[in-house]
Amino acid sequence: MKNIIKLFVVASFFLASCEKNIDLYPQSNITTENFYNTTADIQIALNGCYNSLRAPLLEEWKLTELRSDNTIMYSSASKSVPNRDLSDLDLFIPNTSHQAIYNYWIANYFNIRNLNVILNSLNVNYKPESGTLVSENTTVVITDAEKKAAASEAATLRAYHYFNLVRLFGGVFLVHEPADPFEATSINRSSVADIYKLIIADLQYAAANGSAVKYASIPPTSLGKVNAWTAKALLAKVYLTLNRKTDAIPVLNDIITNSGYGLNTLYADNFTVTNEMSKEVLFAVRYKAGGIGQGSPFPNLFAPELSGIAIINGDGSGQNAPCSELNSVYNVLDNRNAVSIGVYGKALNNLYPKKLVTPVSIKGDGESDWNVIRYPDVLLMLAEAQGNSAASLALINLTRVRAGLPALTTATVTTTAQFEKELATERRLEFAFENVRWFDMVRFNTTMPSLDAVTTLKANFNTMWTNHYSKYPSPAAPLATIQGYVTNDKLLLPIPQREIDNNTKLVIPQNPGY
């Protein structure tokens, strides 16, 4: 049976209100001193944190895929407030009070708070002066092995949240221990460097102390939990993002050589409900259908609007629609195209992210997990870290050949710029609609200088102008105006205005351009 991460008796403990400022310490009749007494208590709390991964994920595609050159809002002519809010993200003109941005922000900090409580209870604490996690004696009745495993899971999840926040917002509030709402108002934004210092400390601890058994030996009850290999894959991506390629290489090689993870035979196998948590999946946010409140909303959100039951039971909302430009990038031999992108009706612009639209019995109650890190990411990150070489081309060819494409050779890829373009395109097609493209585009600004996110986005606006952006509700902005919305400053989202306005103790700086 699928390992379901559930939240039971801790519901009232974790669901404290966050009405004004970020509430960083749960306020409840149950306290950490009298609740976290045993391994079972810690595990229940961790299960709640796995459940809480879903809330930010509900908003994440809006802040990543939609802002990239992968997807658009299908209803370009719609004047409804929800559609205009999404289009504002797509156009890089969201206001500082944008609801999706705030929802994402507060959902991440909600789970960071809970993870901090777990780590604090286990007495595994971050020491900023040394940039490490230090484990000391705890009052929780738990074995050393159980403590290391639990702390490693919590540290990995905390790093995951902060990694997403720092890439989307820049320097954010660095909170690594429980703090009540009043203490929280004294915490200002930290530097990007300090945020990454915590992320690396968390992931290094988890890589050293988390479960490192090979994939084939992972107990069924542990499938879906993050482990040392998850932490190492995230750590490698952090190193790449910081352009520390030489640090990423040994970590990635370790995963490839020792983890037991690998490619599935067929690309399509990664997006079926009968093959979840396969050897290709190092990290996924899990869902469970059945009318129990744990189903995935994405199949219905992403199925074509007004398609009735032709595509999915309960109709679709037409959100996160693939760009026709992306569809045109696929080679005719690439079998990922038919898996990834569906066409509803005869109009070529009626596209939907097919690989994310799996069958449902009840609307908004999908079974399919959301893959966060798949093994191909490890392979292609290593190619990126190594740079233009025969060895890197061989890594890219592993996913290309599976997709039905001919192998790249040093005879066909002769320059660094050509290598970088091939790698970026391969990543775009392999991970389309998986919330990877946006983070890749921003990282490439540093790691692969021939690729520039602003230039890429402006080119996408130009390609999609006639069939999409020119059809926005009157008066539609001219193409040059829309292209002008995209600047290096706007690659970051605004800090939610509520965080700035509700703090009467500190002046919290807004990101430039907002």
Buried (B, 14 or more C-beta within 10 A) or exposed (E): EBBBBBBEEBEEBBBBEBEEBBBBBBEBEEEBEEBBBEBEBBBBBBBBBBBBBBBBBBBBBBBBBBBBBBBBBBBBEBEEEBBBBBBBBBBBBBEBEBBBBBBBBBBBBBBBBBBBBBBBBBBBBBEEEEBBBEBEEBEBEBEEEBBBBBBBBBBBBBBBBBBBBBBBBBBBBBBBEBBEBEEBBEBBBBEBEBBBBBBBBBBBBBBBBBBBBEBEEBEEEBBBBBBBBBBBBBBBBBBBBBBBBEBBBEBBBBBBEEBBBBBBEEBBBBBBBEBBBBBBBBBBBBBBBEEEEBBBBBBBBBBBBEBEEEBBBBBBBBBBBBBBBBBEBBBEEBBBBBBBBBBBEEEEBBBBBBBBBBEBEEBBBBBBBBBBBBBBBBBBBBBBBBBBEEEBBBBBBBBBEBBBBEEBEEEEBEEEBBBBBBBBBBBBBBBBBBBBBBBBBBBBBEBBEEBBBBEBBBBBBBBBBEBBBBEBEEEBBEBEEBBEBBEEEBBBBBBBBBBBEBBEEEEBEBBEEB
